[in-house]
Every structure is written in C-alpha cells, then in structure tokens.
C-alpha cells in the first residue's frame, strides 16, 4: 500500500511541476519615463526592454519567446492607411478593429489580431492608432499568445495611457542662449519643429541681405546601417552664399549646386528658400534678434545620394549667432546617417545690386510651385480602402515622400525624416537613380 501511495505522490508532484511550467507567465513590467525628439512623444516605455531602433523596444527573455513594442509617429498618413500598412506587414487582409480608447491627449482606435510567427508559434498583435496635428501616432505590441494578457495589461495599456505630444511651446531647444553660446547642445538631433516658428511667432524685425559664410567643420553623426564610408562624410562643406529677405522668405541667390571651398568634405550643397520670423523671447533681450531657417541638400560628385537638412540661426542688422544644422533624411538606402552640428558663421551685410530682379524671380518661382494639400483631403473623393494600399509593403524608413498629383494639386502623405516631418517638403531633393530615369521617360 505504501508503495502505491509513494507512486501516486510522485506522479502528483510531477504533474504539478508540469502544470506550473505550462502556465508560467511573464512578470509585470516596470515602466520608465521617456521623451523622444524623433517621434515627438513623451510618456512611458518598458524599463528593461532594449531600444533596438528609434521607437522600437524588444524583450528577449519572456517565458514563451520575445516581445516587441513599437511607438512611432508618421506624418501625413490617415488611420485607414496606417491600419492597412500594418495589416500588410503581418500578411493580413485587414487589422480587426476592437473599439476606441480615450486618453487625456488622444482618441485611440484599437485593433487586435492573432498571427503565426515562423519558428515561434502563435502571437498576439495589439495596436492603437491616433491622429492629431497632421500626424499618425502608433503603438504596436507583438507578443507570444501565451503571454499576451500580461503584456497587454502591464505594457500596452499603460503606454497608450501615458503618451502625449512633446510640448514644443515654450521653446526649450535651440534657444536664444544656446544659439549665441556657440556650443552644440547635449544629445542628438532635435525634432524638426524646433527649426521652425514656435509659440507666438511674428514677422521678422530685421532684414537680411548679404553673404552668409559657413566654415568647414566636423559634424556629429550617427549611422543606422553601418559606419561612415570615410571621415570626409562627416565634414560640412565650406561655403559662402548670398541671401536676401523677400516678404517672410529667406532666399538664396544661388539655387544650383554650390561647390565645397574646403579640402576635407565629401559634400557640395544646394540651398533652397527658407523663412524669417521673430519670437518674443528673442526680442526680450539686450540684443533683440530675429530668427531664420533654410533647407539645404548635401550632394556629391561620386554618387547620386541626396541628404536633406535644415539650418537655423538668429540675426539682426549687424550680425548673426552661431548656426545650428541637422541632416535627418536621405535618398540613399545604403547610407542612413543623421548629421548635426553647431558652428560659428559670419554675415557680411551688403547691398545686392540685382536685388529687384532676384526678388521678381523668386516671386515667380514661388508662385509656380504646385499647391500642397494634406493626404486626408483625398478621402473626400477616393475610397479610403484604395488609399490604404498606396505605399504597399514598403518600409517607410526607405521612403522620402509619398503623394499624388490630382487636378494640379499635390496631395502629400508626408516628407519623412527620423526627427519629424521635413518642414520644407517642397524643397526636399531626391537622388536620381536608374529606375527614376525610367519612370520619368514613361510618364513624360
């Protein structure tokens, strides 16, 4: 009898151990505050999860396999397009919608799906999408099906609850003091919004007419798919170019490629029209100054790549602050690199003899630009289901800009960069590759 009791007890212990192993669940996840210049969001993310890419967090040690959280923003998209894009990524006809969720900052559309991950088994996908200020905000959690309920409760819902847009006002980056100090602020690139008017911006209080000289200097850099080809790629070219103000535009005299005057940089540069304005905090100083920014593109003799950036500085009637610039976007799938830097620059105020003619030419160029409207307006005439398939399965990290020309108007999804929408979309340059030339011939 004792023998049978021992066998039964042993069998019970083995079954109990097996059950405990089968129902092992992930531990609740500790969250930490984050603030991202890239996504323009602030909130909470998992503390022990590794950020493997901008806005992508991974936890490898879950009891049933790895889990991934993505927190992103995309300019110009619609809810329908974003949902269709994610459905495509998982090989689904559509993402099943499960309801709406209100937070202090956003109205979220919720989606849930089950997918089969090769080599990992069934997985749950929880997604929340919100639309605000021309951007789509997305939270996507993918986890093993066995762990999904714990991660949904301890990661997905708290993260969605916490997210808010970064408060760009009042200005706390590229301030008057930072630009006059001449030193590069700590950290990497800032959101592109900081290079444009913020708060109670008003027309510029000063005119600008003369030569802007930028010295050759080494930029900070971060590569996202390998290292820099060589050190020359990190140097900004030495250039001098004439600018003048026309209405609220800062207009370069030379719109073509300006060659490097130094001997260290790989790049030449193309300048395009920018903006001038004033902000109260810059005027409430012992030396009141206006602000300017302009788009530019780094190009080279050796390849067709184009790296798009924005520069900004303060100025008055006699001089300028240091110049801050960043380059967060490119047409070069082999060379995804962020560049940024701050350098002393000089302004030689001088009268441009051809100013009237140049202003007339600038006015003509600006008038001939195609009008740009948001992509969402197309939904009034085109079924959203058709628009949702526009970019197909393309990874948006490899897309510079997407849009349609319809009745003489460009309907733009966005001009994508790693640090927010490119603020000078109409002047974003694109490298011309062989397929581009073929397409041009076909539609000409």
Residue pairs with C-beta under 8 A, 6 or more apart in sequence:
24 63
25 63
25 146
25 147
25 150
26 62
26 63
26 64
26 67
26 147
26 150
26 151
27 150
28 150
28 153
28 154
29 46
29 47
29 48
29 49
29 59
29 151
29 154
29 155
30 46
30 47
30 48
31 44
31 45
31 46
31 47
31 155
31 158
31 159
31 162
32 44
32 45
32 46
32 47
33 42
33 43
33 44
34 42
34 43
34 44
34 45
35 41
35 42
35 166
36 42
36 54
36 55
36 71
36 166
37 166
37 187
37 188
37 189
37 190
37 191
37 419
37 420
38 54
38 55
38 189
38 191
38 418
38 419
38 420
39 54
39 55
39 71
39 72
39 73
39 137
40 73
40 135
40 165
40 166
40 191
40 193
40 420
41 71
41 73
41 137
41 163
41 164
41 165
41 166
42 163
42 164
42 165
42 166
42 167
43 71
43 159
43 162
43 163
43 164
44 158
44 159
44 162
45 51
45 57
45 69
45 71
45 159
46 57
46 59
46 69
46 155
48 59
49 57
49 58
49 59
49 67
49 69
50 57
50 58
50 59
50 60
51 57
52 58
53 224
54 418
55 70
55 71
55 72
56 68
56 69
56 70
57 68
57 69
57 70
57 71
58 66
58 67
58 68
58 69
59 66
59 67
59 68
60 66
62 143
62 144
62 147
63 146
63 147
64 121
64 144
64 145
64 146
64 147
65 120
65 121
65 144
65 147
66 120
67 141
67 142
67 143
67 144
67 147
67 151
67 155
68 140
68 141
68 142
68 143
69 139
69 140
69 141
69 155
69 156
69 159
70 138
70 139
70 140
70 141
71 138
71 139
71 159
71 163
72 137
72 138
72 140
73 135
73 136
73 137
73 138
73 420
74 82
74 135
74 136
74 138
74 396
74 414
74 416
75 134
75 135
75 136
75 413
75 414
75 415
75 416
75 420
75 421
76 134
76 135
76 374
76 375
76 402
76 412
76 413
76 414
76 415
76 421
77 85
77 136
77 375
77 413
77 414
78 131
78 136
78 375
78 376
78 379
78 384
78 387
78 388
79 109
79 129
79 131
79 136
80 379
80 384
80 385
80 387
80 388
81 136
81 375
81 384
81 387
81 388
81 390
81 391
81 413
82 129
82 136
82 138
83 94
83 95
83 97
83 109
83 111
83 127
83 129
83 388
84 94
84 95
84 385
84 388
84 389
85 388
85 391
85 396
86 95
86 111
86 125
86 127
86 138
86 140
87 93
87 94
87 95
87 113
88 389
88 392
88 393
89 393
90 113
90 115
90 125
91 115
92 113
92 115
95 111
95 113
95 125
95 127
96 111
96 112
96 113
97 109
97 110
97 111
98 110
98 111
98 112
99 110
100 107
100 108
100 109
100 110
101 107
101 108
101 110
101 128
101 160
102 108
103 160
103 161
103 163
104 164
105 132
105 163
105 164
105 165
106 130
106 132
106 137
106 163
107 130
108 128
108 129
108 130
108 139
108 160
109 128
109 129
109 130
110 126
110 127
110 128
111 125
111 126
111 127
111 128
111 129
112 124
112 125
112 126
112 127
113 124
113 125
113 127
114 122
114 123
114 124
114 125
114 145
115 122
115 123
115 125
115 142
116 122
116 123
117 123
120 144
121 144
121 145
122 144
122 145
123 142
123 143
123 144
123 145
123 148
124 141
124 142
124 143
124 144
124 145
124 148
124 152
125 140
125 141
125 142
126 140
126 141
126 148
126 152
126 156
127 138
127 139
127 140
127 141
128 138
128 139
128 156
128 160
129 136
129 137
129 138
130 136
130 137
131 137
132 165
133 165
134 374
134 414
134 421
135 421
137 163
139 156
139 159
139 160
139 163
141 151
141 152
141 155
141 156
143 151
166 191
168 191
168 193
168 194
168 198
169 198
169 199
170 198
170 199
170 281
171 194
171 198
171 199
171 279
171 281
173 185
173 190
173 191
173 194
174 185
174 190
174 194
174 195
174 312
174 324
175 281
176 281
176 282
176 285
176 289
176 314
178 185
178 324
179 312
179 313
179 314
179 321
179 322
179 324
179 342
180 314
180 321
180 322
181 322
182 321
182 322
182 342
182 344
183 342
184 220
184 324
184 340
184 341
184 342
185 342
188 220
188 222
188 338
188 340
189 326
189 328
189 338
189 340
189 418
189 419
190 326
190 419
191 419
191 420
192 310
192 326
192 328
192 417
192 419
192 420
192 421
192 422
192 423
193 420
193 423
195 293
195 310
195 311
195 312
195 324
195 326
195 423
196 275
196 293
196 423
197 275
197 277
197 279
197 291
198 279
199 279
199 280
199 281
200 279
200 280
201 277
201 278
201 279
202 277
202 278
202 279
202 280
203 248
203 276
203 277
203 278
204 245
204 248
204 276
204 277
204 278
204 290
204 291
204 292
205 278
205 283
205 288
205 290
206 289
206 290
206 315
206 316
206 317
207 244
207 245
207 317
208 243
208 244
208 245
208 250
208 276
208 292
208 315
208 347
209 243
209 244
209 245
209 349
209 350
209 351
209 352
209 355
210 242
210 243
210 244
210 347
210 348
210 349
210 350
210 352
211 240
211 241
211 242
211 347
211 348
211 350
212 240
212 241
212 242
212 243
212 320
212 345
212 346
212 347
213 239
213 240
213 345
213 346
213 347
213 348
214 236
214 237
214 238
214 239
214 240
214 323
214 343
214 345
215 238
215 262
215 343
215 344
215 345
216 235
216 236
216 237
216 238
216 260
216 261
216 262
216 263
216 264
216 265
217 235
217 236
217 341
217 343
218 234
218 235
218 236
218 341
219 234
219 235
219 236
219 325
219 327
219 339
219 340
219 341
220 339
220 340
220 341
221 228
221 233
221 234
221 337
221 338
221 339
221 340
222 337
222 338
223 335
223 336
223 337
223 338
224 336
224 337
224 338
224 418
225 334
225 335
225 336
226 334
226 335
228 234
228 337
229 266
229 335
230 266
231 264
232 264
232 265
232 266
233 266
233 267
233 337
234 339
235 262
235 264
235 265
235 266
235 267
236 265
236 267
236 325
236 339
236 341
236 343
237 258
237 259
237 260
237 261
237 262
237 265
237 267
237 268
237 269
237 298
238 260
238 261
238 262
238 265
239 258
239 260
239 261
239 269
240 261
241 252
241 253
241 254
241 258
241 271
242 252
242 253
242 254
242 352
243 250
243 251
243 252
243 253
243 271
243 294
244 250
244 251
244 253
244 352
244 355
244 358
244 359
245 251
245 276
246 359
246 362
246 363
248 275
248 276
248 277
249 273
249 274
249 275
249 276
249 362
249 366
250 273
250 274
250 275
250 276
250 292
250 293
250 294
251 273
251 358
251 359
251 362
252 271
252 272
252 273
252 294
253 352
253 358
254 271
255 270
255 271
255 272
256 270
257 268
257 269
257 270
257 299
258 268
258 269
258 270
258 271
259 268
260 267
260 268
260 269
266 300
266 302
267 298
267 299
267 300
267 307
268 298
268 299
268 300
268 301
269 296
269 297
269 298
269 299
270 296
270 297
270 299
270 429
271 294
271 295
271 296
272 294
272 295
272 296
272 297
272 424
272 427
273 294
273 295
273 362
273 365
273 366
273 427
274 292
274 293
274 294
274 295
274 310
274 424
275 292
275 293
275 294
276 290
276 291
276 292
277 290
277 291
277 292
278 290
278 291
279 291
282 288
282 289
282 290
282 291
282 314
283 289
287 316
288 316
289 314
289 315
289 316
289 321
290 314
290 315
290 316
291 312
291 313
291 314
291 315
292 312
292 313
292 314
292 315
293 310
293 311
293 312
293 313
293 423
294 310
294 311
294 424
295 308
295 309
295 310
295 422
295 423
295 424
295 427
295 428
296 308
296 309
296 310
296 311
296 325
297 306
297 307
297 308
297 309
297 428
297 429
298 306
298 307
298 309
298 327
298 339
299 305
299 306
299 307
299 429
303 332
303 431
304 331
304 431
304 432
304 433
305 330
305 331
305 332
305 335
305 431
306 330
306 331
306 332
306 429
306 430
306 431
307 327
307 329
307 330
307 332
307 337
307 339
308 327
308 328
308 329
308 330
308 400
308 417
308 422
308 428
308 429
309 325
309 326
309 327
309 328
309 329
309 339
310 325
310 326
310 422
310 423
310 424
311 323
311 324
311 325
312 323
312 324
312 325
313 320
313 321
313 322
313 323
313 324
313 345
314 320
314 321
315 321
315 347
317 349
318 349
319 346
319 347
320 345
320 346
320 347
322 342
322 343
322 344
322 345
323 342
323 343
323 344
323 345
324 340
324 341
324 342
325 339
325 340
325 341
325 342
326 338
326 339
326 340
326 341
326 419
327 337
327 338
327 339
327 340
328 338
328 340
328 417
328 418
328 419
329 400
329 415
329 416
329 417
329 418
329 422
329 428
330 336
330 337
331 400
331 429
331 430
331 431
331 433
332 431
333 398
336 397
338 418
338 419
352 358
369 426
370 405
370 408
370 409
370 410
370 426
371 408
371 409
371 410
372 403
372 409
372 410
372 411
372 412
372 425
372 426
373 409
373 410
373 411
373 412
374 411
374 412
375 387
375 403
375 411
375 412
375 413
375 414
377 411
378 387
378 404
378 406
378 411
379 387
390 402
390 404
390 413
391 399
391 402
391 413
396 416
397 416
397 418
399 416
400 415
400 416
400 428
400 430
401 412
401 413
401 414
401 415
401 416
401 422
401 425
401 428
401 430
402 412
402 413
402 414
403 410
403 411
403 412
403 413
404 410
404 411
405 411
412 425
414 421
414 425
415 421
415 422
415 425
415 428
416 422
422 428
430 436
